Amino acid sequence: MRDLIRLLRLYAPYRVWVLAGIGLGVLTVLANFALLALSGWFLAATGVVGVAGYAAQNAFNFFTPAAGVRFFATLRVLARYAGRLVDHEATFRLLARLRMVAYAGLEPLAPVGLAGERGGDLLSRLVADIDRLGDFFLRVASPFMIAAAAALVMALGFAIVSPEAGLLLLLGLFVAGVAVPLASLGLGRRPAGAAVALQATMRADLVDSVQGMAELLTCNASGAMAER
């Protein structure tokens, strides 16, 4: 939890970008809802009018709902595009800050404090871990917040028609969006840790092999190193 709080503090200088990205994401989802609802009503209404007779067909206004469909479709595309631009801008700014913070923390430790570490392992961890932390907002925080806002809007809409249906929908979304991911996190923590350690070892071996290629070829040990 403390690591998450520290990461969120790094987002503080870019909170305007973060909030704008979340807002545009919520707007995209709401535009999707409105487009589906209006399109469904429009299709159903035109079907009813089609069998209702000539007078009903002349009285029915086709232009306003058709314009609404075009409006929400355009709004969805524009909000989605703008949201991706803003999200990536926030991510790139955070990546630059993370790299500076990581280097500022590692530089005083060299060389004594890093004597027990392998160069390839440090390099792979520095690059991969910073990239993963930079993707936290884009792939974890922002989608979760947008989904939570969309779930509340959907549950509220259902609750207006039927409170029981709204509560049931909210419960199902909570199970699917919170309980199942938390259970998956608990079950996958150990295999994920082993995979990360193995990946770091493989990258470190690769870097060491490239750096020591001349010595490996001289000692005719390249084959043994490749088998490792």
C-alpha positions as CSV (number, residue, x, y, z in Angstrom):
1,M,0.0,0.0,0.0
2,R,2.9,2.4,0.8
3,D,4.4,1.7,-2.6
4,L,1.0,2.6,-4.3
5,I,0.8,5.8,-2.3
6,R,4.4,6.7,-3.3
7,L,3.5,6.1,-6.9
8,L,0.4,8.2,-6.7
9,R,2.4,11.0,-5.3
10,L,4.5,11.0,-8.4
11,Y,1.4,11.7,-10.4
12,A,0.7,14.9,-8.4
13,P,2.4,17.3,-10.8
14,Y,0.3,15.8,-13.6
15,R,-3.0,15.6,-11.9
16,V,-4.6,17.9,-14.5
17,W,-3.7,15.5,-17.3
18,V,-4.8,12.5,-15.2
19,L,-8.2,14.0,-14.3
20,A,-8.7,15.1,-17.9
21,G,-8.0,11.6,-19.2
22,I,-10.4,10.0,-16.7
23,G,-13.1,12.6,-17.5
24,L,-12.7,11.9,-21.3
25,G,-12.8,8.2,-20.6
26,V,-16.1,8.5,-18.7
27,L,-17.5,10.8,-21.4
28,T,-16.6,8.1,-24.0
29,V,-18.5,5.4,-22.0
30,L,-21.5,7.6,-21.4
31,A,-21.6,8.4,-25.1
32,N,-21.6,4.7,-25.8
33,F,-24.5,4.2,-23.5
34,A,-26.5,7.0,-25.0
35,L,-25.7,5.8,-28.5
36,L,-26.9,2.3,-27.8
37,A,-30.0,3.5,-25.9
38,L,-31.0,6.0,-28.6
39,S,-30.3,3.6,-31.5
40,G,-32.3,0.8,-29.8
41,W,-35.3,3.2,-29.2
42,F,-35.1,4.6,-32.7
43,L,-35.1,1.1,-34.3
44,A,-38.0,-0.1,-32.1
45,A,-40.0,3.1,-32.7
46,T,-39.5,3.0,-36.5
47,G,-40.6,-0.6,-36.5
48,V,-43.8,0.2,-34.6
49,V,-44.5,3.2,-36.8
50,G,-44.0,1.1,-39.9
51,V,-47.0,-1.1,-39.0
52,A,-49.1,1.7,-37.4
53,G,-50.3,3.2,-40.6
54,Y,-49.8,6.2,-42.9
55,A,-50.9,8.8,-40.4
56,A,-48.4,7.7,-37.8
57,Q,-45.6,7.5,-40.3
58,N,-46.2,11.1,-41.3
59,A,-46.4,12.3,-37.7
60,F,-43.3,10.5,-36.5
61,N,-40.1,12.7,-36.4
62,F,-37.2,10.8,-37.9
63,F,-34.8,13.6,-38.1
64,T,-34.3,14.4,-34.4
65,P,-33.3,10.9,-33.2
66,A,-31.2,10.4,-36.4
67,A,-29.3,13.6,-35.5
68,G,-28.9,12.3,-32.0
69,V,-27.4,9.1,-33.2
70,R,-24.9,10.9,-35.3
71,F,-24.1,13.3,-32.4
72,F,-23.4,10.6,-29.9
73,A,-21.4,8.5,-32.5
74,T,-19.2,11.6,-33.3
75,L,-18.9,12.4,-29.6
76,R,-17.7,8.9,-28.8
77,V,-15.0,9.0,-31.5
78,L,-13.7,12.4,-30.5
79,A,-13.8,11.7,-26.8
80,R,-12.0,8.4,-27.3
81,Y,-9.3,10.0,-29.5
82,A,-8.8,13.0,-27.1
83,G,-8.7,10.6,-24.1
84,R,-6.0,8.5,-25.6
85,L,-3.9,11.6,-26.4
86,V,-4.3,12.9,-22.9
87,D,-3.6,9.5,-21.2
88,H,-0.4,9.0,-23.2
89,E,0.8,12.5,-22.5
90,A,0.3,11.9,-18.8
91,T,2.1,8.5,-19.1
92,F,5.1,10.0,-21.0
93,R,5.5,12.8,-18.5
94,L,5.4,10.3,-15.6
95,L,8.0,8.0,-17.4
96,A,10.4,10.9,-17.6
97,R,9.9,11.7,-13.9
98,L,10.3,8.0,-12.9
99,R,13.6,7.7,-14.8
100,M,15.0,10.8,-13.1
101,V,13.8,9.6,-9.7
102,A,15.2,6.0,-10.3
103,Y,18.6,7.4,-11.5
104,A,18.8,9.8,-8.6
105,G,18.3,6.9,-6.2
106,L,20.7,4.6,-7.8
107,E,23.6,7.0,-8.6
108,P,24.7,7.5,-4.9
109,L,24.8,3.7,-4.4
110,A,27.4,3.1,-7.2
111,P,29.8,1.5,-7.1
112,V,29.9,0.0,-3.6
113,G,26.2,-0.3,-3.0
114,L,25.7,-2.1,-6.3
115,A,28.7,-4.4,-6.1
116,G,26.6,-7.5,-5.5
117,E,24.3,-6.9,-8.4
118,R,24.7,-8.1,-11.9
119,G,24.9,-5.3,-14.5
120,G,22.4,-7.1,-16.9
121,D,19.9,-7.7,-14.1
122,L,20.1,-4.0,-13.0
123,L,19.6,-2.8,-16.6
124,S,16.7,-5.1,-17.3
125,R,15.0,-4.2,-14.0
126,L,15.5,-0.5,-14.4
127,V,14.0,-0.5,-17.9
128,A,11.2,-3.1,-17.4
129,D,10.1,-1.9,-14.0
130,I,9.9,1.7,-15.0
131,D,7.9,0.9,-18.1
132,R,5.5,-1.2,-16.0
133,L,5.1,1.6,-13.4
134,G,4.6,4.1,-16.3
135,D,1.8,1.9,-17.6
136,F,0.1,1.8,-14.2
137,F,-2.2,4.7,-15.0
138,L,-2.8,3.8,-18.6
139,R,-3.6,0.1,-18.0
140,V,-4.8,-0.1,-14.4
141,A,-5.9,3.1,-12.7
142,S,-7.6,4.8,-15.5
143,P,-9.6,1.8,-16.8
144,F,-10.6,0.9,-13.3
145,M,-11.9,4.4,-12.5
146,I,-13.7,4.7,-15.8
147,A,-15.3,1.3,-15.3
148,A,-16.4,2.2,-11.7
149,A,-18.0,5.4,-13.0
150,A,-19.7,3.6,-15.8
151,A,-21.0,0.9,-13.4
152,L,-22.5,3.5,-11.1
153,V,-24.2,5.2,-14.0
154,M,-25.6,1.9,-15.3
155,A,-26.7,0.8,-11.8
156,L,-28.4,4.2,-11.3
157,G,-30.2,3.9,-14.6
158,F,-31.5,0.4,-13.8
159,A,-32.5,1.5,-10.3
160,I,-34.7,4.2,-11.7
161,V,-36.7,1.4,-13.4
162,S,-36.3,-1.3,-10.8
163,P,-34.3,-0.8,-7.6
164,E,-33.8,-4.6,-7.3
165,A,-32.4,-4.8,-10.8
166,G,-30.0,-1.9,-10.1
167,L,-28.7,-3.5,-6.9
168,L,-28.3,-6.9,-8.6
169,L,-26.4,-5.3,-11.4
170,L,-24.1,-3.3,-9.0
171,L,-23.4,-6.5,-7.1
172,G,-22.6,-8.5,-10.2
173,L,-20.3,-5.7,-11.5
174,F,-18.6,-5.6,-8.1
175,V,-17.9,-9.3,-8.1
176,A,-16.6,-9.2,-11.7
177,G,-14.6,-6.0,-11.4
178,V,-13.3,-6.2,-7.8
179,A,-13.6,-9.7,-6.2
180,V,-12.5,-11.7,-9.2
181,P,-9.4,-9.5,-9.9
182,L,-8.4,-9.6,-6.2
183,A,-8.7,-13.4,-6.1
184,S,-6.7,-13.7,-9.3
185,L,-4.0,-11.4,-7.8
186,G,-3.7,-13.7,-4.8
187,L,-3.5,-16.8,-6.8
188,G,-1.1,-15.5,-9.4
189,R,1.3,-13.6,-7.1
190,R,3.7,-16.5,-6.6
191,P,3.9,-17.7,-10.3
192,A,4.2,-14.1,-11.4
193,G,7.1,-13.5,-9.0
194,A,8.9,-16.6,-10.2
195,A,8.3,-15.5,-13.8
196,V,9.8,-12.1,-13.1
197,A,12.8,-13.6,-11.4
198,L,13.4,-16.0,-14.3
199,Q,13.0,-13.2,-16.9
200,A,15.5,-11.0,-15.0
201,T,18.0,-13.9,-14.9
202,M,17.7,-14.5,-18.6
203,R,18.2,-10.9,-19.4
204,A,21.2,-10.7,-17.2
205,D,22.7,-13.8,-18.8
206,L,22.1,-12.3,-22.2
207,V,23.8,-9.0,-21.3
208,D,26.7,-10.8,-19.7
209,S,27.1,-13.1,-22.7
210,V,27.2,-10.2,-25.1
211,Q,29.7,-8.2,-23.0
212,G,31.9,-11.3,-22.6
213,M,31.6,-12.7,-26.1
214,A,35.3,-12.2,-26.8
215,E,36.3,-14.2,-23.8
216,L,33.7,-16.9,-24.4
217,L,34.9,-17.4,-28.0
218,T,38.5,-17.4,-26.9
219,C,37.9,-20.1,-24.3
220,N,35.5,-22.0,-26.7
221,A,32.8,-21.7,-24.0
222,S,30.1,-20.1,-26.2
223,G,28.3,-23.4,-26.6
224,A,28.1,-24.0,-22.9
225,M,26.8,-20.5,-22.3
226,A,24.2,-20.9,-24.9
227,E,23.0,-24.1,-23.3
228,R,22.5,-22.3,-20.0
